[in-house]
């Protein structure tokens, strides 16, 4: 098959909600539409003003129930009429309904598992129960299983088990960055806006400041700033959410409140300028499938300090594009920050240039979509029957 495909991309969150999975779905949909495919995104309503990807139909439905980032959309059970369905997971409530619809209508299901469901206490036990029951069901239904990095995919027990039985299902389709927007450049006005003194080193950390993204460990980045007393390091915190006050209190306790700058949720040129204004990125996550902010910073020629976890460690090379640190260790993170600050400016710039080159070699949306398009076509070729009318 070489013609246009009718593709349904199903995702729990989507812009204007600012988070990695929705951002990936947005750019993939736009790239596929630009190649002539008929793309529909099926998702839940979100607060804010939507700005849909060019050439893409976005169908937003009001959930009958929403638990955090898990909207219940009953109409997913009757989804039909597409050549292929691309499901972005996790999607509690939605994933199993999509699998049911694909089975009912004979549509191939391609699923990308972006990350694991992790939490503490009762919520964590519920997540574990869901992952042990529903995720294997969806993976059995799927024609292809996509991981954004192989190491992260194989670190998820349910995926590893599914691929042990059917290794031919697996495909690696990395996340990517818009290299037309995320580019190196000056942004002195950002430092001025936040009151950063001339010549002071600046790091940046980017995450939604909500409970669903506590694994990003913004608190650890703030703690590391407090430990690096020999340099007045300033930290730009990009993101918004209910944890903002708690993190501000943590900065007060660490005695670095004047060095922590909460920039709020940013998009577009404002986000790019904040990367440009920083000397390096900190991504101290306890778990990541990829770390989209890592490639955004690298595309702006910034070195990175990231956790040594599956996903992150595949994207950048320790010692070449920045440094890898032990997840959860404030000591290790602070040591890496000191190493970065002690580098001569020319060496740090060379790290950033190497990071930029790696992005252009591996992590552009054009390259990533080439792979995704091929996976979707392979799934369609195996389809026995398809209905002709799309519904959602």
N, C-alpha and C positions, 0 to 999 in steps of 0.2 A: 504494500500500500504506500503510495507516494502522495496522495491528495490530502486535503484538509480533514482534520479529525474534529468531531464534536466532543469536547472535553468538559467534564464537570470537576471543578476543584472544590472540595468540601473541607472547611476549616472552622474551628470553634471561634477563633478571634481573628479580626481583620481590621485594618485601618478604618476609622481613626484611632482604634486601640493600638498603642505603640508597643509592640513586643516582637520578638524574633520570628516566631512561626508565621504570624500574619504578614509580616514584612516579606518573608520568603515567598509565601503564596502570592502576594501582590506582584512581585517582580517576575515570578515564573509565568503567571497568567498574562502579564503584559508582553513578555517576550514571545510566548506562544501565539498570542493574538497577532503580533506584528509579523509572524511567519505565515499568517493566513488561516490559522485554526479558529474554529468557533468555540470560544471559551466562556463558560459560565462559572462564576464563583458563588457557592451556596454557603451562607454563613448566618450568624445571628446579628441582630441590631446591637449597636454600641453607642454610648453617649458621644457627642461631638459631631462635627460636620464632616461627612465623608467626601473623599476625593478619589474617585474610582480610576483604576488603571485604564489607559487608552485602549479602546476597541474591545473591552470586556464587559459582559453583562454581570452585574453583581446583584444577587437576590438575597436581601436581608430579611429574615423572619424574626418576629418577636417570640422569644422562648415562652413556653408555658411554665417553665421552671428553670432557674439558673442557680447553680451552686458554684460560686467562684467563677472560674473560666470554663465551666461545663454547662452549656445551654441545652435544654431539651427541646428539640425541633421535630415534632412528630412527622412532618411532611417528608423527612429524609427516608422514611420507610417506603414511600411511594416514588422515590426518585427513579426516573426512567427515561429512556430515549437517547442516551449518550453512547458514543463509541467506546469511551473509557471513562472511568471515574478515578480521580486522584484524591485520595483521602490523606489529610494531614493529621497525624496523631502526636500527642494524646488528644482524644475527643471523647470524654466520658459521655454516655448517652448516645452520642452521634455515631461513633464508630460501628457499633453493633447494628444500628438501624441501616447504615450504608451497606454493610456486609449483607444484610437481609435483602435489601433492594437489588443489589448486584446479583445475588443468587436468583432472585425471583425473575429478573428481567434478562438474565444471561449477559450482563455487562461485565467486562474484565475490571477487576479492582487492582489498582496500583496504590500502595500505601507507603508514605514516608513516615517513619517514627523519629520525630525530632528529639524527644527527650523522654526520660522516665518520670513516673509519678512518684514523688518523694515527699514525705512529711513526717512529723513526729506524732506520737500519741495515737488517739483514736482515729484521726484523719489518716495517719500513716498506715494503720492496720486496714482501713477501708480501701486505701489505694492498693495495698498489697493484694487484698482479696480480689479487687477488680482486675489487676494485672495478671493474676494467676488464672482467672476464668475467662474474661472477655478478650484480653489481648491475644491469647492463643487461638481463640475462635476466629477472630478477624484475620490473623496471619494465615490460618489454614485456608480461608476464603480467598485471600489475595493471590493474584497471578504473579505479581512481582512485589518484593519488599525492598524499599530503598532506605539506605542509611546515609546520613550526610558525611560520616566518616566510618570506615570499616571498624576501627577499634571501638568506637562507642557502640555501634550496632551489636558487636559480639560481646560487649560487656553487659548487655541486657539479657538475662537468662532466657526469657521467652523467645527472643529473637534467635539467640544462639541455638536453642533447641529446635526451632522451626527450620533453621538453615542447615542444621546437622542432617535433618531428614531430606530437605530439598535445597541443596546449595545453589542450584540453578536459578532459584527465585531471586537471589540477591543482586542488587546493583548499588553502586556508590555514586551518589549525585551530590557533590558538595554545595553548600551554600555559597553565596557570592556577594559582590558589591558592585554598585553602579560606578564604574571608574570614570564616567563623564562628570559625575557630581563630586565624588570623593577624590579630591586631588590635593597635592601639596600647595601651600600658599601662605601668605602672611595673614595674621589675624590679631594684631596688637590691640585692636579695640576691645576684644573680649577680655583681655587681661585688665585693661583700664576700667571696663564696666564692673568687674568684680573686685577692683581695688587691689590687684596683685602688684606688689612693688617691682620696680624696674630691676631686671636681672634675677629675680627669684625663680627657682625651678618650679615647674607646674606639671602635675600628673592629672589624668582624667580617668574616671570610672563611670560606666554607663549601665543603668539597670532601672527597671520599674521598682519603685520603693513600696512594694506591697508584699503580702505574705506569700503569694504564689512565686515570688522571685527572691525569697530570703536566701536561697542557695547561692545567689550571686555574691554574697558576703561583702556587701558594701561596708558593713561594720568593721570588717577586717582591714579594709583599705584605710579607714579612718584611724584605726588603732595603729597601723603601721606608720602613718604620718606622725602620730604622737611619739613613736619610738625613735624616729630619726631626728634627734634633737640637734645634731651638728649642722643641719641645713634647714632653713625656713621653707620647707616644701609646702606648696599650696596644692589643694586638691579640688578639681572641678567635679561636682557630683551631678551628672545629667540623668534626670528621671524624677518622677513625682509619684506620690501615693501616701497611704496612711502611716508608713514607717518614718516619714520625714521628721516628725518631732522627736521620735526616739533616737534617730541618728544624730540630730542636733544636740540632744542631751549627752550622747556619747562623746561628741566632739568637745562639749564643755568639760566633761569629766577628764578627758585626755589633755585638757589645757591647750587645745589647738583650734578653738572655735573661730578665731580670726583667719585661720588658714584653710578652712573648709568652706567652699562656696557652692550652695545649692542653686543650680541653674534652672531647675524645673524640667518638665518634659519638652524636648526640643525635636524639631524635624527640619528638613530642608536645609537651606544655607546656614541657618543658625547652628544646627548640629555640626555641619562640616567645619564651620569656623571654630567651634569649641575643640574639635580634634586638632585643628591647625594651631590653636593657641597653646596646646599642651606640648611638653617635651617627650612624654611617653604615656602609654596606657597601662592601667592596672586592671586585671581581670582575675580576682581571687576565688572564683567559683569552686564549690565543692563537687559539682558535676556539670558537665557541658557535653552536648553532642558535637558542637562545632565552635561556638563563640563568635557570633556574627560581628559583634563590636570589635573583635580582634582584627578582622580583615578590613573593617571600615577605617580603623586607626592606621593599619599598615598601608592602605591605599593613600593615606595622607602623609606617607613617608615617616611614620612614627614607630619607634621600637616598642615592644610590648613586654610586660611582665604578666605571665599567665600561670594558672595552676597546672601542675603536671598530672592531668587527668585525661582519660580517653577523650578524643575530640580535640581539645585545645592543643595537646602536644603534637597532633598531626599537622596542624595548620602552620605553626611557626617552628623554627628550629632553634633549640636552646643554644645560646652563645652566638648565634648568627643574626637572628631577628629580634633578639631580646633575651629574657631569662625565664626559665620554668621554675616554679616553686612548689613546695609541698603543700597540698590543699589543707586548709584549716590552721596553718602555722603562721601566727603573727611574727614570730622570730625570723622564720625563713623569708617571709615577705619583706620585712624590714631590711634584712641583709641584702636582698636583691635590689631594693630601692637604693640602698647605699652604694652598691656596685654600679648601678646605673648613673647615679649622681657623680661618682668619682671618675667616670669615663671622660676623657678629653672630648670636647665638643665635636671634633672631627670624627672620632670613633663612633660617637652616638649618631651623628648624621649618616655615617656609612651603614650603620645598622638599619636606620630608617630607609635608606635607599635600597638596601637588600630586601627589606620587607616589601617595599613598593614593587620591586621587580618580581617577587614571588606572587604577589596578587595578580599582576598582569599575565603571568605564566599560567596560573591555575584557577584563579577565583573571580573571573569576570562572569557576568550573567550570560553572555553569549556562549562561553565555553560550557558553563553548567547546563544551560538549556539545550545545547547540542546533545548532551548525554541524556537528559530527561526526555527530550523528544524521541530519541531512539528507543528508550525503554517503553514509552507509551505506545509507539508504533508496534513494537514486538508484542505487547499485550493485546493490541487490537487484532493483529494477524491470527491470534489463537482463538478469537471469539467465534462461537458457532452461530449464534443468532442474536440480533439486536432489534429493538423496536425503532421506529422511525420518528417518533415525536417526543421531544424533550419536555419533561415536566419536573417541577420542583415545588 
